[in-house]
Amino acid sequence: MKRPKHLNFLWDVFVLAATSFGGPQVHWALFLRRLVHEKQYLTEDELFEIQALCSMLPGPTSTQMITAIGLKRGGASLAYLTLLLWITPAVFVMTLAAYGMTYLRNRDLVQFVLPVGVGLILQAGWLMARKVIKSSMYVWILLVTMAIGILFATPYVFPLVLVMGGMISSLNFREFPRQNKHKMIIPWANFHLYWGVFVLLVILGETTDYFPFHLLENFYRNGSLVFGGGQVLAPVLYTEFVDFKGLIRSDDYLTGMALSQSLPGPIFALTSYLGVLLMKDYGVLGQLAGSAIGAVGIFLPGTFLIFFVFRIWGQLKQYRFIRASLAGIQAASVGLTGVAVYTFVYPMITKGDGVSIALVICAFLIAQTGRVPAIALFSAALVAGYFLA
């Protein structure tokens, strides 16, 4: 019996969805290992291009990356299946967690998860740096990016430093061969969907004053504007739903945030957890709808954007300065990975938390060997948390 086309690829996507711990920086390294080195679905250069491209866009970076890989291999239908398989495990677990909050009250269970995750982020950044830092110019881009990201701790800096890195490296355009240029043909449909859905949701929310519409607009807006991955999204949503609107208790939110960072797959699946809590007055089915609203709202805008940009990417590459800019964007991405590590490690240092710092170093060294999968490290952290809670 003939195997359906792309079934092996979809199975690999599902395996990654169930085992890819640590956020977008670590996801990149896992994609490199499984999809490039082991299965050869694409080349290293193609993955680096996709990573640089997705880093420039708002929304869930690793989700956009793996969706773009599906789009490259099999068109829109495979891309949508890839997206669905990638987000489903994390969305499912986060939905169950929101229904069973009483079992997740003790946050000591995940006390060692964060240090292990930071160690894996550090290892992924080191791996990327070894591949993309090829001259002193890129070292300077990396260092300046880290300095700006640490001094100006705001998500609005992320796209600016990526553009900066790309502009600096684009000055090397003469190192790239010329290509025959042709007139660009831009399919605008997905871009129009991107802003059209947003306008529609705003109109529906204002005219009907129906809470689910407001909720969908909130998640869609954040999915459209947040750069830097789930570590940036989490504090933004905390400010909106806990501090500003008071719709979710602080401890409930922090529990979900800790859990989302300890699960494989996209950290953006936190919105499914929040959707269930925010729709608590609408019954069990209403809460299930809240989970769907959270997932659709946060992942849809990034999907529209990657469909739009990826389809014109081949045309944009005809310009040498565009190709030259990629290395600078990648170097800046490594710098932002360093910023993420600093953001997590600095509080450990100020608190004198030697155990967490030691765990970061141990996780980094173990990950460097390449012999222990991330899921084993996170499982060990959860088991240790359970017994020491």
C-alpha positions in Angstrom: 0.0 0.0 0.0 1.4 3.4 -1.0 2.2 5.8 1.8 0.4 9.1 1.6 2.7 11.9 0.3 4.5 13.9 3.1 3.3 11.5 5.8 6.9 11.0 7.1 7.4 14.8 7.2 4.1 15.2 9.2 5.2 12.5 11.6 8.5 14.3 12.2 6.6 17.5 12.9 4.4 15.7 15.4 7.5 14.2 17.1 9.1 17.6 17.3 5.8 19.1 18.7 5.9 16.4 21.5 9.6 16.8 22.3 10.7 20.3 21.5 11.2 22.0 24.9 12.8 25.3 25.6 11.2 28.0 23.3 12.2 29.3 19.8 15.9 29.4 20.4 16.0 25.7 21.3 13.4 24.8 18.7 15.8 26.1 16.0 18.5 23.7 17.1 16.1 20.8 17.2 14.8 21.6 13.7 18.4 21.7 12.5 19.1 18.3 13.9 16.0 16.4 12.9 14.7 18.2 9.7 18.1 19.1 8.2 20.8 16.7 9.4 18.7 13.5 10.0 16.0 13.8 7.4 17.4 16.3 4.9 14.1 17.9 4.2 16.0 21.2 3.5 19.6 22.5 3.7 21.2 24.4 6.5 21.3 27.5 4.4 17.6 27.2 3.7 16.8 26.8 7.4 19.0 29.8 8.2 17.1 31.9 5.7 13.8 30.9 7.1 15.0 31.6 10.6 16.2 35.0 9.7 13.0 35.8 7.8 10.7 34.7 10.7 12.8 36.6 13.2 11.8 39.8 11.4 8.1 39.1 11.7 5.8 39.5 14.7 4.3 36.4 16.1 5.5 32.9 17.2 8.8 32.5 15.5 9.3 28.7 15.8 5.7 28.2 14.6 6.3 30.4 11.6 9.5 28.6 10.9 8.0 25.1 10.8 4.9 26.3 8.9 7.3 27.9 6.3 9.1 24.6 6.0 5.8 22.8 5.4 4.9 25.5 2.8 8.2 25.0 1.1 7.9 21.2 0.9 4.2 20.8 -0.1 2.4 24.1 -0.5 -0.5 25.6 1.5 -2.3 22.3 2.4 0.9 20.8 4.0 1.7 24.1 5.7 -1.7 24.1 7.4 -1.4 20.5 8.5 2.1 21.3 9.8 0.8 24.2 11.8 -2.0 22.0 13.2 0.2 19.2 14.3 2.8 21.5 15.7 0.4 23.4 18.0 -2.0 20.6 19.0 0.0 18.8 21.8 0.8 22.1 23.7 -2.7 23.5 23.2 -4.3 20.2 24.4 -2.1 20.1 27.6 -2.6 23.8 28.4 -6.4 23.4 28.0 -6.5 20.4 30.4 -4.3 22.4 32.8 -6.7 25.3 32.9 -9.6 22.9 33.6 -7.6 21.2 36.4 -6.1 24.2 38.1 -6.3 22.6 41.6 -3.7 20.0 40.6 -1.3 22.7 39.5 -1.4 25.1 42.5 2.0 24.0 43.8 4.4 25.8 41.5 7.4 24.2 43.2 6.7 21.3 40.9 8.3 23.3 38.1 11.0 25.1 40.1 13.9 23.4 38.2 12.3 23.7 34.8 13.4 27.3 34.1 17.1 26.8 34.8 17.2 23.7 32.5 15.4 25.7 29.8 17.9 28.5 30.1 20.8 26.1 29.8 19.2 24.8 26.6 18.7 28.3 25.2 22.3 29.0 25.9 23.4 25.9 24.1 21.2 26.7 21.1 22.6 30.2 20.9 26.2 28.8 21.1 25.4 26.4 18.3 23.9 29.1 16.1 26.8 31.5 16.8 29.3 28.9 15.7 27.5 28.6 12.4 26.7 32.2 11.6 29.4 34.3 13.2 32.0 34.3 10.4 33.9 37.6 10.8 34.6 40.4 13.3 31.7 42.4 11.9 29.2 39.8 13.0 30.8 39.6 16.4 30.2 43.4 16.8 26.6 43.0 15.6 26.1 40.3 18.2 27.7 42.4 21.0 25.9 45.6 20.2 22.6 43.7 20.0 23.1 42.2 23.4 24.1 45.6 24.8 21.0 47.4 23.4 18.7 44.5 24.4 19.9 44.6 28.0 20.0 48.4 28.4 16.5 48.8 26.8 14.5 45.9 28.0 11.4 46.3 25.8 10.1 44.1 23.0 9.9 47.0 20.7 13.7 46.9 20.5 13.8 43.4 19.0 12.7 44.3 15.4 14.9 47.4 15.5 18.1 45.5 16.3 17.3 42.9 13.7 16.9 45.6 11.1 20.1 47.2 12.3 22.0 43.9 11.9 20.6 43.4 8.4 21.4 46.9 7.3 25.0 46.7 8.5 25.7 43.3 6.8 23.9 44.5 3.6 27.0 46.7 3.1 28.8 43.5 2.1 26.5 43.1 -0.9 29.5 43.1 -3.4 30.6 39.7 -2.0 27.4 38.2 -3.5 27.1 37.3 -7.2 24.7 39.3 -9.4 21.4 37.7 -10.5 19.2 38.5 -13.5 16.4 40.7 -12.1 12.8 40.4 -13.1 9.7 42.3 -12.2 8.3 41.4 -8.8 4.8 39.9 -8.7 3.4 40.2 -5.2 0.4 38.0 -4.2 -1.3 40.4 -1.7 -4.1 38.0 -0.6 -2.6 36.8 2.7 -1.5 40.3 3.6 -5.0 41.6 3.0 -6.3 38.7 5.1 -3.9 39.7 7.9 -5.1 43.3 8.3 -8.7 42.6 7.1 -9.4 40.0 9.9 -8.0 42.4 12.5 -10.3 45.3 11.3 -13.2 42.9 11.2 -12.6 41.7 14.8 -12.4 45.3 16.0 -15.7 46.2 14.3 -17.4 43.1 15.7 -16.2 43.7 19.2 -17.2 47.4 19.2 -20.6 46.8 17.6 -21.8 43.7 19.5 -19.9 44.2 22.8 -19.7 40.4 22.8 -16.9 39.2 25.1 -15.7 36.3 22.9 -15.2 38.8 20.1 -13.3 41.1 22.3 -11.2 38.2 23.5 -10.4 37.0 20.0 -9.4 40.6 19.0 -7.1 40.8 22.1 -5.2 37.7 21.2 -5.1 38.5 17.4 -3.7 42.0 18.2 -1.0 40.5 20.5 -0.1 37.9 17.9 0.2 40.7 15.3 2.4 43.0 17.4 4.6 40.9 19.7 8.2 40.3 18.6 10.6 37.9 20.4 8.7 34.8 21.1 6.7 33.5 24.1 9.1 34.9 26.7 8.0 38.4 25.5 4.3 37.5 25.0 3.9 36.2 28.6 4.6 39.6 30.3 2.6 41.5 27.7 -0.5 39.4 28.4 0.1 39.5 32.1 0.0 43.3 32.0 -3.2 43.2 29.9 -5.3 40.5 31.6 -3.9 40.7 35.2 -2.7 44.2 35.9 -4.9 46.3 33.6 -8.2 44.4 33.2 -8.0 42.2 36.4 -9.7 39.2 34.6 -7.2 36.6 35.8 -5.7 36.0 39.2 -1.9 36.6 39.4 -1.1 33.1 40.8 -3.3 31.4 38.2 -1.5 33.3 35.4 2.0 32.6 36.8 1.2 28.9 37.1 0.1 28.8 33.5 3.2 30.8 32.4 5.5 28.4 34.2 3.7 25.4 32.7 3.8 26.7 29.2 7.6 27.1 29.4 8.0 23.6 30.7 6.0 21.9 27.8 7.2 21.0 24.4 6.0 23.0 21.4 5.1 26.7 21.1 5.1 28.8 24.3 2.3 30.8 22.7 0.0 27.9 23.6 -0.3 29.8 26.9 -3.2 31.6 25.3 -5.3 28.5 25.2 -4.9 28.2 29.0 -5.9 31.9 29.4 -8.8 31.4 27.0 -10.3 28.7 29.3 -9.9 30.9 32.4 -11.3 34.0 30.7 -14.4 32.1 29.5 -15.1 30.5 32.9 -18.6 32.2 33.1 -19.6 30.5 29.8 -19.7 26.9 31.1 -17.6 23.9 30.1 -18.2 24.2 26.4 -17.7 27.9 26.5 -14.3 27.3 28.2 -13.4 24.9 25.4 -14.4 27.6 22.9 -12.1 29.9 24.9 -9.2 27.6 24.3 -9.9 27.6 20.6 -10.2 31.4 20.6 -6.8 31.7 22.3 -5.1 29.4 19.8 -6.7 30.8 16.7 -6.2 34.4 17.8 -2.5 34.1 18.6 -1.4 31.8 15.8 -3.5 33.1 12.8 -1.8 36.5 12.2 1.7 35.0 12.2 0.5 32.4 9.7 -1.0 35.0 7.4 2.3 36.9 7.5 4.6 34.0 6.8 2.4 32.9 3.9 2.6 36.4 2.4 6.3 37.0 3.0 7.6 33.5 2.2 5.9 33.6 -1.2 7.8 36.7 -2.3 11.0 35.7 -0.6 12.4 34.1 -3.8 11.8 37.3 -5.6 13.4 39.5 -2.9 16.6 37.4 -3.0 17.4 38.6 -6.5 18.7 41.7 -4.8 22.2 41.3 -3.5 21.8 43.6 -0.5 18.8 41.4 0.7 20.9 38.2 0.5 23.8 40.1 2.3 21.5 41.2 5.1 20.6 37.7 6.2 23.9 37.1 8.0 23.5 40.3 10.0 20.0 39.3 11.0 21.2 35.9 12.1 24.0 37.5 14.1 21.5 39.8 15.8 19.3 36.8 16.5 22.2 35.2 18.4 22.5 38.5 20.3 18.8 38.4 21.3 19.3 34.8 22.5 22.1 36.2 24.7 19.6 38.8 26.0 17.1 36.1 26.8 19.8 34.2 28.8 20.8 37.3 30.6 17.2 38.2 31.5 16.7 34.8 33.1 20.1 34.4 34.8 20.4 37.9 36.3 17.7 37.4 38.9 19.3 34.1 39.8 22.6 36.0 40.5 21.0 38.8 42.4 19.1 36.3 44.6 22.3 34.2 45.1 20.5 31.2 43.7 23.5 29.0 43.3 21.4 25.9 42.6 19.7 27.4 39.6 22.9 28.8 38.2 24.5 25.4 38.6 21.6 23.8 36.8 21.9 26.3 33.9 25.6 25.3 33.5 24.9 21.6 33.8 22.1 21.7 31.3 24.3 23.6 28.9 27.2 21.1 29.2 24.9 18.1 28.9 23.2 19.5 25.8 26.6 20.2 24.3 27.3 16.4 24.3 24.3 15.9 22.0 23.6 12.5 23.8 20.8 13.5 26.1 17.5 14.7 24.5 15.8 17.8 25.8 12.8 15.8 26.9 15.0 13.8 29.3 16.4 16.9 30.9 13.0 18.5 31.4 11.6 15.2 32.7 14.4 15.0 35.3 13.7 18.6 36.3 10.0 17.8 36.9 10.8 14.7 38.8 13.3 16.6 41.0 10.7 19.3 41.5 8.1 16.8 42.5 10.2 15.1 45.2 11.7 18.3 46.6 8.5 20.4 46.5 
